[in-house]
Amino acid sequence: MIRWGILGCGAIAANMAAALRDQPEAVILAAAARESARAGAFAAAQGIPRAYGNYNALIADEEVDAVYIANWNPLHFAAAKACLLAGKAVLCEKPLCMTGE
């Protein structure tokens, strides 16, 4: 069983949540947004048990195995790097980076 966290709570994240719910080896454990209210509303709508008002809290959740990164494009790289350094598997929306450097 892969325990997922969703980092970013927009429309694309909702589509991914729906796709993950169809996977027998996946469970969505947590969602995070930059604002607690947004994370809470997203988690409630998607049936996700944990909601975090900042990305670092989701990254620090030791029960989350993998993170789907769906935040604002310029923040993808920093979020992916933080997740990887925390030992999480990462699935990142495109683009991963804004430049080749």
N, C-alpha and C positions, 0 to 999 in steps of 0.2 A: 504494500500500500504506500503510495506517495502522498504525503501531506503537503498541500500547496498553500502558499500565501500569494495574494494578489496585491501588488504595489501600484497604486493608482486606481481610481474608482470611476472612470468615465465609461462611455458607451462601449468602446472596444473591450474593456475589462468585463463588462456584463456579457458580451458575446462569448468571451473566453470562459467565464464562469459557467455558462450554459453548456459549452462543449466539454468542460471538465466533469460536469455532473453526469454526463453520458458515459464516462469512462469507469469501468468497474474497479480499476486499480488506483483511482484518484479520489481524494477527499479534499475539499477546500476548507482549510482550518482558520485562515485569517485574511483580513483585508486591511489595507492602510491607505490613508490619504493625508494631505497636509493639514486637514481640518477634521477634528473629531466628529463633528456633526455629519460631514459628508461620508466619512468612513462608516459611521454607525448606520446611516440611511442605506448605504450600499450593502453592507453586511445583512441588514434586516431584509432587504428586498431579495437578496440572493440566498438567504438561509445559511449564512456563514456565521459560525459561533463567536469569532473574535474580531474586534474592530480596533484599529490603532489610529490615533490622530497624528502620527508621524511615522516616517518610513523606518527610522532606526529601531523602533520598538518591534516592528514586524521582523526586521533582519535579526534582531536579538532573540526572537522566540525560538527556543531550542527544539520545539516540536515541529517546526516548519522545515521540511526537507528541500523543497524547491520553490522558487519565486518566479511568478510571471510578472514582468516589468511592463507596466502600461501607463507610466507617468508621462510628463511633458518631454518631448524629444530631446532637448538639450540636457536633460537630467538622466537619460538612459545610461550613459557610460558610468557615471559616478555610482548610480544605484547598482548596476551589474557588478562593478568592482567590489563594492561593499558587501554584496551578497556572496560573491565568490570567496572573498577573504574570510567571511563568516562560515564557510564550508557548505554553502547552499548551492544546489544546482540552479541554473538560470535559464529561463526562456524569455527573450527580450523582443519586444516589438521592434520593427525597423524604424529608424536607423539605430544602430548601436552607438555610433559616434556622429558628430556633426562635420568633422573634417578627417582627412587621411592621417594627420599627425596624431 
